[in-house]
Amino acid sequence: MKTNIPVNCGNSPRSLLAIEIAVNLASNKYDKLEPLLAEYFTWCIAGSNEKVPKSKLKSYMDKVTQSKIHIDKYDILTSISHGKYAAVSSCAYASNGYIFNSHDLYEFTGAGASAKLLKVTSYIVGSKH
């Protein structure tokens, strides 16, 4: 997966961490995400009843990885953070011709550098191009 990340001033370590999380979610790299997750982590897909707890995240990501659709290109558009929150906007170009625009909101267990990721809420819109 080719990844494009905007130039960052480096003054917001949490913003850089949010980008790392977004890329690992998009590329289904559970092994890189797991150390960052709080015990009661949940991933919520807005507009659906889908809530993936930490205990089911690996199997959820494995199922996505086994599909025949892959993300060829992933662009991070923006990343911002403040306190225990961060947000990332991105655009994923899939092998089946779909483009997925998403905005993910991240909540950490606290504002400190060692805080774990508690919740991700993803707003995703897909279209065929």
JOGI-V171790 format. One record per residue. RES is the residue in one letter. PHI is phi in radians with two decimals (* if undefined). PSI is psi in whole degrees, -180 to 180 (* if undefined). D_FIRST is the distance of its C-alpha to the first C-alpha in Angstrom with 2 decimals. Layout:
BEGIN
res=RES phi=PHI psi=PSI d_first=D_FIRST
res=RES phi=PHI psi=PSI d_first=D_FIRST
END
This chain:
BEGIN
res=M phi=* psi=123 d_first=0.00
res=K phi=-1.41 psi=131 d_first=3.79
res=T phi=-2.10 psi=132 d_first=6.23
res=N phi=-1.99 psi=124 d_first=9.86
res=I phi=-2.15 psi=132 d_first=12.63
res=P phi=-1.19 psi=155 d_first=16.26
res=V phi=-1.13 psi=135 d_first=18.90
res=N phi=-2.09 psi=143 d_first=20.80
res=C phi=-1.21 psi=-17 d_first=24.47
res=G phi=1.49 psi=1 d_first=24.06
res=N phi=-1.47 psi=-3 d_first=27.00
res=S phi=-2.26 psi=88 d_first=25.24
res=P phi=-1.02 psi=-35 d_first=23.77
res=R phi=-1.13 psi=-36 d_first=23.29
res=S phi=-1.13 psi=-40 d_first=21.16
res=L phi=-1.16 psi=-38 d_first=18.85
res=L phi=-1.13 psi=-40 d_first=18.87
res=A phi=-1.06 psi=-40 d_first=18.05
res=I phi=-1.09 psi=-45 d_first=14.86
res=E phi=-1.02 psi=-43 d_first=13.98
res=I phi=-1.11 psi=-46 d_first=14.95
res=A phi=-1.03 psi=-45 d_first=13.00
res=V phi=-1.12 psi=-42 d_first=9.61
res=N phi=-1.20 psi=-35 d_first=10.90
res=L phi=-1.15 psi=-45 d_first=12.20
res=A phi=-1.14 psi=-33 d_first=9.18
res=S phi=-1.71 psi=8 d_first=7.33
res=N phi=0.98 psi=46 d_first=10.91
res=K phi=-1.77 psi=78 d_first=11.89
res=Y phi=-1.03 psi=-40 d_first=15.58
res=D phi=-1.05 psi=-29 d_first=16.91
res=K phi=-1.48 psi=-25 d_first=15.73
res=L phi=-1.42 psi=-40 d_first=17.04
res=E phi=-0.88 psi=-44 d_first=20.31
res=P phi=-1.15 psi=-17 d_first=22.18
res=L phi=-1.60 psi=-9 d_first=21.69
res=L phi=-1.61 psi=138 d_first=23.17
res=A phi=-1.26 psi=160 d_first=26.84
res=E phi=-0.98 psi=-39 d_first=28.94
res=Y phi=-1.82 psi=33 d_first=29.30
res=F phi=-1.02 psi=144 d_first=25.74
res=T phi=-2.48 psi=138 d_first=25.02
res=W phi=-1.92 psi=120 d_first=22.10
res=C phi=-1.92 psi=132 d_first=23.70
res=I phi=-1.75 psi=111 d_first=22.31
res=A phi=-1.07 psi=143 d_first=24.73
res=G phi=1.50 psi=0 d_first=26.76
res=S phi=-2.36 psi=171 d_first=26.69
res=N phi=-1.56 psi=9 d_first=28.54
res=E phi=-1.33 psi=118 d_first=25.41
res=K phi=-2.31 psi=119 d_first=25.62
res=V phi=-1.85 psi=111 d_first=23.68
res=P phi=-1.35 psi=165 d_first=25.57
res=K phi=-0.94 psi=-39 d_first=24.29
res=S phi=-1.11 psi=-20 d_first=26.11
res=K phi=-2.02 psi=1 d_first=24.01
res=L phi=-1.12 psi=-44 d_first=20.58
res=K phi=-1.06 psi=-47 d_first=19.39
res=S phi=-1.16 psi=-35 d_first=20.70
res=Y phi=-1.09 psi=-46 d_first=19.24
res=M phi=-1.19 psi=-37 d_first=15.67
res=D phi=-1.08 psi=-40 d_first=16.46
res=K phi=-1.11 psi=-42 d_first=17.71
res=V phi=-1.13 psi=-42 d_first=14.62
res=T phi=-1.08 psi=-34 d_first=12.53
res=Q phi=-1.34 psi=-13 d_first=15.30
res=S phi=-1.21 psi=164 d_first=15.13
res=K phi=-1.48 psi=-1 d_first=14.21
res=I phi=-1.74 psi=127 d_first=12.01
res=H phi=-2.21 psi=155 d_first=8.26
res=I phi=-1.52 psi=119 d_first=6.14
res=D phi=-1.48 psi=-37 d_first=4.78
res=K phi=-2.44 psi=140 d_first=5.41
res=Y phi=-2.38 psi=117 d_first=6.95
res=D phi=-1.89 psi=124 d_first=10.26
res=I phi=-1.48 psi=123 d_first=12.75
res=L phi=-1.61 psi=-48 d_first=16.07
res=T phi=-2.57 psi=155 d_first=18.63
res=S phi=-2.57 psi=125 d_first=19.42
res=I phi=-2.33 psi=158 d_first=23.05
res=S phi=-2.67 psi=155 d_first=25.14
res=H phi=-2.78 psi=126 d_first=28.80
res=G phi=1.03 psi=-127 d_first=30.59
res=K phi=-1.62 psi=13 d_first=29.03
res=Y phi=-2.09 psi=152 d_first=26.74
res=A phi=-2.60 psi=161 d_first=23.43
res=A phi=-2.53 psi=144 d_first=21.42
res=V phi=-2.34 psi=130 d_first=17.97
res=S phi=-1.83 psi=139 d_first=17.29
res=S phi=-2.60 psi=168 d_first=13.85
res=C phi=-2.39 psi=123 d_first=12.52
res=A phi=-1.97 psi=132 d_first=9.74
res=Y phi=-1.86 psi=112 d_first=9.53
res=A phi=-1.58 psi=158 d_first=9.73
res=S phi=-1.15 psi=-18 d_first=10.36
res=N phi=-1.60 psi=9 d_first=14.00
res=G phi=1.58 psi=-2 d_first=14.57
res=Y phi=-1.48 psi=149 d_first=14.83
res=I phi=-2.05 psi=129 d_first=14.02
res=F phi=-2.00 psi=115 d_first=14.38
res=N phi=-1.66 psi=132 d_first=16.06
res=S phi=-2.44 psi=156 d_first=16.79
res=H phi=-2.32 psi=120 d_first=19.05
res=D phi=-1.96 psi=133 d_first=19.23
res=L phi=-1.86 psi=129 d_first=22.44
res=Y phi=-1.95 psi=136 d_first=22.67
res=E phi=-2.13 psi=128 d_first=26.02
res=F phi=-1.78 psi=166 d_first=26.72
res=T phi=-1.22 psi=-16 d_first=29.91
res=G phi=-3.00 psi=-177 d_first=31.30
res=A phi=-1.60 psi=-11 d_first=30.83
res=G phi=-1.26 psi=163 d_first=31.03
res=A phi=-1.11 psi=-27 d_first=28.38
res=S phi=-1.63 psi=5 d_first=28.60
res=A phi=-1.11 psi=143 d_first=28.24
res=K phi=-1.68 psi=158 d_first=25.95
res=L phi=-1.32 psi=121 d_first=23.81
res=L phi=-1.70 psi=-40 d_first=26.23
res=K phi=-2.66 psi=141 d_first=24.76
res=V phi=-2.13 psi=130 d_first=21.80
res=T phi=-2.03 psi=120 d_first=22.75
res=S phi=-1.91 psi=130 d_first=20.06
res=Y phi=-1.91 psi=116 d_first=21.16
res=I phi=-2.21 psi=132 d_first=18.85
res=V phi=-2.20 psi=126 d_first=19.74
res=G phi=-1.98 psi=148 d_first=18.12
res=S phi=-2.59 psi=151 d_first=19.26
res=K phi=-1.55 psi=132 d_first=18.95
res=H phi=-2.30 psi=* d_first=18.46
END
